Amino acid sequence: MEFIGYIMIGLFIVVLFQKLVPTKGVRQISVTELKNQMSVPNKQFIDVRTVGEFKTNNIRGFKNIPLQQLSKKMSELSKDKEVVVICQSGMRSNQASKLLKKNGFKQVTNVKGGMSAL
């Protein structure tokens, strides 16, 4: 029975590790670097938090596409432009970055620490 507990802990660690580890090919920037990027043309700024979170606090220039809707709304984004992704803490934006890369977006940037780092 103890063996099963170790397996469960191991699986939990693997799943957590996969969510936290940056995706290969996804650029990671700080919120300080984000401020410099906001004026650069030809970038798409996406906030993957819920609609309620976005309405409460958001950054001008970011479009709200909640993570749960990203697969369906990906066609609204251009694969020819860099996509900069933010969420509350960086976990959902990391997941969104992985999803975008998997679907052929070549230039994807994740904001480390998300809105909490502002």
C-alpha positions, 0 to 999 in steps of 0.5 A: 500500500505504501508503494501506491502512495509513492507512485501517486506522489511521483505522478503529482510531481511529474504533472506539476513539473510539466505545468511549470517548466517553460516550453521549448521555443517559448520566450520568457519575459518579465513584467519589466520587459513587457512594458518595453514590448507594449509599444512594439508593433506587430505583436498580439497581446493575449490575457488568458485569465477568466472574463471576471479576472480580466474585467477586474484588472487588465493591461490596456492593449491585451485581448481577453481569450480565456484559456478554456476558449483558446483552442476555439478562438485561435483562428482570431490570432495571426501565426505571422505575428508574435503572441505575448501571453499573460495570466495571473501567475504565469501557469495558465499563460505557460499552458497557453504558450504550449498550446499555441506552439503545438498549433503552429505559432512560431513566435510565442512569449510568456510573461513570467509571474503574470499579473501578480508580478506587476 
